């Protein structure tokens, strides 16, 4: 049983439950009553449509309200992708370059630190650092980046290095994961992005990439991250060759790790961006990303399945776009992630949305969903609640080009 406070559901939820089919209603009522949602029942919920889908999202919204109230959070941060050189050949990735390509880059430590300083001066509390697995960098490169940033901006939180990068750095350094991570923590690393998870199922991963980190290694590294006292996020990438049973098993595995370590700060569903992805172009049978209903189901079931264990469910505006991200706030999500300032990886795969949502735009987006905008730190401490005032009106860090119709629609939506 989850330790959830007993609250009377709102009328909207009661109505939705009455209209749902009996099997769906029974599962949702048990979960709302505090029973842990099983993987088997989660698979059933992933088939919800029409009135059943309305009941599912209403139940998820109720558990969101119990856990987090009406606050919707965001962090002012900057993404810094320090290199796009990588030879691992992930089929879903269009970000990686070969060293000899004209647009290959490896940022100097001084440039990474300069960008961190620039983010801090724009109100950023976090820099998120990730990059490709460059064949010529040493294992010490990761710690050097952290130290360079801390020397330039001592107070900024460094959220950095996926489990795949940790695997690579530890291998290059010939260190056990725990030792490599402890060194990074001593240098100033604050937390780890739980990316590179994709789907934690080996059959699916073999289709996505032949060479990437195994599911077993991802879990081992994340447990090591938590064991040395570093928190992390958790992610899932869905909408390609995966099925509901993979989603349920993946979320179930994340939940089981959280029961052991208490190290996850949030769960982030990431829809597959297919437009320029080699996976979609070259592999028969790959779907063109999730449907709207799959986005709704994934965020809602994640809220129900992780209730009492991971309270923060993030909607990724980069993957979803602003209007759909708003919709996720009504089916279990309570966080919109970061302002980013720069974004390279999703754009390389053909994402339609921009590199940055300013803090002021983020506040407008959250208010448009009828929620209370709240700026947070990486570890979910409150920085400021924007109930009546707005953040400073800063121009985007990267000037926006003449926009497509979709981009104009998005910007108009943010300004409302």
Protein Blocks (a to p, Z undefined) as FASTA:
>chain_A
ZZdddddddfklmmmmmmpcfklmmmmmmmmnopacdfklmmmmmmgghjlmmmmmmmmm
mmmmmmnomadcddddddddfbfcdcklpakbckbccfklmkbccddfklmmmmmmmmmm
nopabdcddddddfkbcfklmmmmmmmmmmmmmmbccdehifklmmmmmmmnopafklmm
mmmmmnopabdcfehklpacfklmmmmpmkbccfklmmmmmmmmmmnopacdddddehil
bcfklmmmmmmmmmmmmmmnopafbdcdddddfklgmklmmmghiaebjafklmmmmmmm
mmmmmgokamcdcddfklnommlmmmmmmnopabebjnklpafklmmnopabdfbdcfkl
mmmmmmmnopacddddfkopafbdcfkbccdddddfbacddddfklmmmmmmmmZZ
